């Protein structure tokens, strides 16, 4: 018998994992992404601009000159957009950067693409990797368009993983034989379908097909009741054995 259950103790992947990207978010109610020291997004972008320049005093001077080249006081919406585009263009000379959007409606969800919900969503931060980090990761000297796409895919995958964590899409399995626990593993994350595919890779060869027989229990029974149900199935199977008719063995699979 195979049971798949929610893993309520799955660690925060932005706290426990060694990530490729850095995810910096700003929100007045939630602490999202990586821990950081920045008071606001302007502080973060200023530091990234300076690092993209030379990381030292010259970079600071270049940043001041860059800001002063725009008339931002008070600044129209068009001027602010032009400033933001120009700022990111300079930063992206040394970083691969993706936006992080938040949807706050009946739970939290994050994505690198806009949710297009003007009421409950908006950009909450960015996820990025420096060219130095990318060169180290892919063992290359030059950041080609192909390497940039690979880096973007890795950053996007980290946001998808974090989204699954925020949505509680974390699972584990327990495998029973004759009412006794034979194997268990926790820490599978993603959609139920993805978790089941990943779990199948961990199961013994003779049990891999059990994930295809899972049925969802909306009001989960206790483990005792589940095991009793399995025991009744076994008793019924034994009662039929005297017929000596060929039959495929039935395996219970329960999704909790």
C-alpha positions in Angstrom: 0.0 0.0 0.0 1.3 3.4 -0.9 0.1 6.7 0.7 1.1 10.1 -0.4 0.7 12.9 2.1 1.3 16.6 2.6 4.8 17.4 4.0 4.0 20.1 6.6 7.7 20.4 7.6 9.2 21.1 4.2 12.0 23.7 4.7 11.8 27.1 3.0 13.9 26.6 -0.2 15.1 30.3 0.1 16.4 29.7 3.6 17.8 26.1 3.5 18.9 25.5 -0.1 22.1 26.8 -1.8 20.5 28.7 -4.6 21.9 29.8 -7.9 20.0 33.1 -7.9 19.4 35.8 -5.4 15.7 36.6 -4.8 15.1 40.0 -3.2 11.5 41.0 -2.5 9.8 44.0 -0.8 6.4 43.7 0.9 4.9 45.5 3.8 3.2 42.4 5.2 5.3 39.4 4.1 8.9 38.4 4.3 9.5 36.8 0.9 12.5 35.6 -1.0 16.0 35.7 0.6 16.9 37.6 3.7 18.5 41.0 2.8 19.7 44.3 4.2 18.0 46.6 1.7 15.5 49.2 2.9 13.9 49.6 -0.5 14.4 48.5 -4.1 16.3 51.8 -4.9 19.0 50.7 -2.5 19.3 47.3 -4.2 19.4 48.7 -7.7 22.0 51.3 -6.8 24.3 48.7 -5.4 23.8 46.5 -8.5 24.5 49.5 -10.8 27.7 50.3 -8.9 28.8 46.6 -9.0 28.1 46.5 -12.7 30.3 49.5 -13.2 33.4 48.7 -11.1 32.2 48.1 -7.6 34.2 51.0 -6.2 34.4 54.8 -6.0 34.3 55.2 -9.8 31.1 53.2 -9.9 29.5 55.4 -7.3 30.4 58.5 -9.3 29.0 56.9 -12.5 25.7 56.2 -10.6 25.4 59.8 -9.4 26.0 61.0 -12.9 23.5 58.6 -14.3 20.8 59.7 -11.9 21.5 63.4 -12.5 21.1 62.9 -16.2 17.4 62.3 -15.7 15.0 65.0 -14.5 13.1 63.0 -11.9 11.9 65.8 -9.6 9.0 65.6 -9.7 9.3 63.5 -12.9 6.5 62.2 -15.1 5.4 58.6 -15.5 7.1 58.5 -18.9 10.4 59.9 -17.4 10.3 57.4 -14.6 9.8 54.5 -17.1 12.6 55.7 -19.2 14.8 56.0 -16.1 13.9 52.4 -15.0 14.6 51.0 -18.5 18.0 52.7 -18.7 18.9 51.7 -15.2 18.1 48.0 -15.9 20.0 48.2 -19.2 23.2 49.2 -17.2 22.6 46.5 -14.5 22.0 43.8 -17.1 25.6 44.4 -18.4 26.7 42.4 -15.4 23.6 40.5 -14.3 20.8 38.3 -15.6 17.7 39.6 -13.9 14.1 38.4 -13.9 11.1 40.2 -12.2 9.2 38.4 -9.4 5.5 39.0 -9.3 3.2 38.2 -6.4 -0.4 37.2 -6.4 -2.0 37.7 -3.0 -5.5 36.1 -3.2 -6.6 33.1 -1.2 -2.9 32.3 -0.6 0.3 33.5 -2.1 1.7 32.8 -5.5 4.9 34.0 -7.2 5.9 34.0 -10.8 8.4 35.6 -13.2 5.4 36.5 -15.5 2.8 39.1 -14.7 -0.4 37.7 -13.2 -2.3 40.6 -14.9 -4.5 41.1 -11.9 -4.5 44.8 -11.1 -6.2 44.3 -7.7 -4.3 41.5 -6.1 -1.0 41.3 -7.9 2.1 43.2 -8.8 5.9 43.1 -8.9 7.3 42.4 -5.5 11.0 42.0 -6.3 13.6 40.5 -8.6 15.7 37.3 -8.9 19.2 37.6 -10.4 22.6 36.1 -10.9 25.8 37.9 -11.6 27.9 37.2 -14.6 30.6 35.9 -12.3 28.2 33.5 -10.7 27.0 32.3 -14.2 30.6 31.8 -15.4 31.3 29.7 -12.3 28.0 27.7 -12.7 28.5 26.9 -16.4 32.3 26.9 -16.4 32.5 29.4 -19.3 34.3 32.6 -19.9 31.7 34.3 -22.2 28.1 35.0 -21.5 26.5 34.0 -24.8 22.8 34.2 -25.6 22.5 30.5 -25.0 24.2 30.7 -21.6 21.9 33.6 -20.7 18.9 31.6 -21.6 20.1 28.7 -19.4 20.6 31.1 -16.5 17.1 32.5 -17.0 15.7 29.0 -17.0 17.5 28.2 -13.7 16.2 31.4 -12.1 12.7 30.7 -13.4 12.8 27.2 -11.9 13.8 28.6 -8.5 10.8 30.9 -8.6 8.5 28.0 -9.5 10.0 25.9 -6.7 9.4 28.8 -4.2 5.8 29.2 -5.6 5.1 25.5 -4.9 6.5 25.9 -1.3 4.3 29.0 -0.7 1.3 27.0 -2.0 2.0 24.0 0.3 2.7 21.7 -2.7 5.1 19.6 -0.7 4.7 15.8 -0.3 6.1 12.6 1.1 5.2 9.0 0.8 4.9 5.9 3.0 5.0 2.4 1.5 3.5 -0.5 3.5 3.6 -4.3 3.0 1.4 -6.6 5.1 0.5 -3.6 7.3 4.1 -2.8 8.1 6.0 0.3 7.0 8.7 -0.7 4.5 9.9 2.6 3.2 9.2 6.4 3.3 10.6 9.5 1.9 9.7 13.2 2.2 10.6 16.4 0.5 8.9 16.1 -2.9 7.7 19.5 -4.2 5.6 20.7 -7.1 2.2 19.8 -8.4 0.7 16.5 -7.3 1.4 15.0 -10.7 5.0 16.0 -10.6 5.4 14.8 -7.0 4.0 11.4 -8.0 6.3 11.1 -11.0 9.3 11.9 -8.7 8.1 9.5 -6.1 7.8 6.7 -8.7 11.5 7.1 -9.3 12.2 6.3 -5.6 9.9 3.2 -5.3 11.1 -0.3 -5.9 10.6 -1.5 -9.5 7.6 -3.7 -8.6 5.9 -0.7 -7.0 6.5 2.1 -9.5 3.1 1.6 -11.1 1.3 2.3 -7.8 1.5 6.1 -8.3 -0.8 5.7 -11.3 -3.5 4.1 -9.0 -3.6 6.9 -6.5 -7.0 8.2 -5.6 -7.6 11.4 -3.7 -9.2 11.3 -0.3 -10.9 14.7 0.3 -11.6 13.8 4.0 -8.6 11.7 4.9 -9.1 8.8 7.2 -6.6 8.1 10.0 -3.7 5.9 9.2 -5.2 3.2 11.4 -8.4 3.2 9.3 -6.4 3.1 6.1 -4.3 0.2 7.3 -7.5 -1.6 8.4 -9.0 -1.1 5.0 -5.8 -2.6 3.4 -6.0 -5.6 5.8 -9.7 -6.2 4.8 -8.6 -6.2 1.1 -5.9 -8.8 1.9 -8.3 -11.0 3.8 -10.7 -10.9 0.8 -7.9 -11.7 -1.5 -6.9 -14.8 0.5 -10.5 -16.0 0.6 -10.5 -16.0 -3.2 -7.2 -17.8 -3.6 -8.8 -21.2 -3.3 -10.5 -20.6 -6.7 -7.0 -20.9 -8.3 -8.0 -18.6 -11.1 -5.4 -16.3 -12.6 -5.8 -12.8 -11.6 -3.8 -9.6 -11.3 -2.8 -8.7 -7.8 -4.6 -5.5 -6.6 -2.6 -2.8 -4.9 -4.1 0.0 -2.9 -2.8 3.5 -3.4 -4.2 6.3 -1.3 -3.5 10.0 -1.8 -4.0 12.0 1.4 
